[in-house]
Amino acid sequence: MPTKVFCDTQAIVFCGLAPERLSPAAANRMQMGWEQNSLACADIVLWEIAMLCKRRRIDPGTTIEEFLHYLEEGLALTVVPINRGIAVLAQADLFQHGDPADRLIAATALYYRAPLVTSDAKLRAIPELETIW
């Protein structure tokens, strides 16, 4: 896989619905990633976004399916599925995070040796994980 920059759920939601909530560094890196067709996310991010819509924690102003399509196509996201290596890495002791989705998101970025756009302080505290915020 060519060099990608991975985005967590919040970064993608902010980019799609409230770009002003991204930090300047995150906004710049996501813009550069979009221009270079190098933005990616773990597949569980799509599930989290769908869940947030269903629970009305976010309002995309359209159907869940249309919103996910807008994010995937509009951001030219590469959606990366979990694999054996990511599953094993997500169980590593370096994770203090209890949220399984966040562990998978971070493990995906680590597996591909790519930076992760995230505001999550627990993920940003992992020394092995390059983060952008």
N, C-alpha and C positions, 0 to 999 in steps of 0.2 A: 504494500500500500504506500503510495506517495506520502510525503510529509503532510500531515493534517494538523489542524488545531481543533480539539474537541471542546464541546460546549455542554454545560450541565443544563438541567431543565430550566432553572430560573433565568440563566443567560439567554436561552432561546425565547422564553416567554417575554422577557423584557425587550429583546430585539424586535419581536413581532408586535407587541402591544404597547410598550412604554419605553422606547429607546433612550429616553432621557434618564431612566433609572440605571442604565449601565454606567460604570465608571468610565472616565475618558480612555484609560488604557484598554479596557474590555471593548469599548465601542470601536476604537482604532483597530484592534486586532481582529475583531469580527468583520469590520469593513474590509480589511486587507484579505482576510480569509475568503470573503465573498468574492472579491475581485480576482483572487487566484484560484477560485473554485476548490478551496481546501478546508471548508468547514465540515465538521463531522460530529456525530453524537452516537452514544450507545443506544441500542434499540429500546431499552427500557425508558428512555426519555419520552418517546412517543406515547407510551402507556401512561406515564405520569401526567403528561399534558392532557390526555384524554380524560383521566381521572379528575384533574383539576377543573376541567370544563363540566364534566358530569355533576360534580359536587358544587358547581357554581362558585368556585373560589376564584375563577377567572371567567370573563365574558368576552369571547372573541368576536361576538356580533354575527356569528354564522354557525353552521353545524360543526361538530367536532371533526368530521371527516374533511370538510372544506378547509378548516383551519390548519389541520395537519398537512394537507396538500399544499396550502399556501406557504407554510413554513418550510417544508421539504423543497418545493420548487423555487420559492422566492429566495431562500438562502442558499440554494444549491447544496443542500445537506447530503452528505454521505451517511447513511444510517448503517451502523456496524453491529452485526449480531454477536451475541455472546458465543464464546467458544470454550473449549476445555481449558486453555491457558488462562483466559480471563476469569473463568469460574474458580480456578485454583488460586489465582492471584487475589481475588476478592476475599479470600479467607485468610490472607496473610496477617501476621501479628502487627504489621505496621498500621493497620486500620484501627482507630479508636472509635470510628463512626459506627453507630448501631443501625443506621438506616441501610437496609440491603440494597436499595436502588442507588443510593449515593456510593456505596462500596463498589457496585458494578460499574457505575459511571467512571469513578476514579481508576478502577482496575483496568478499564478499557483504554483510558489514556496512557496509563503506565505500560500496558502490554504493547502498545504501538509506539512507545517512547515519544509521546506527543504532549504538548502543553494542554492544560484544561482551563477554560474560561469559567470561573466560579467565584462567587462571593462567600461561599461556605467556609467559615473560619476553621472548622475541623479538617476539611480537605486541604485548605491552604497551609495547615500546620504539618502536613506530611512532607518530610524533607526530600523524599525520593520523587515527589510529584511536582513538576513544574506547573505553576499556576499563574494565571493572569487575572488581575482585578485592579 
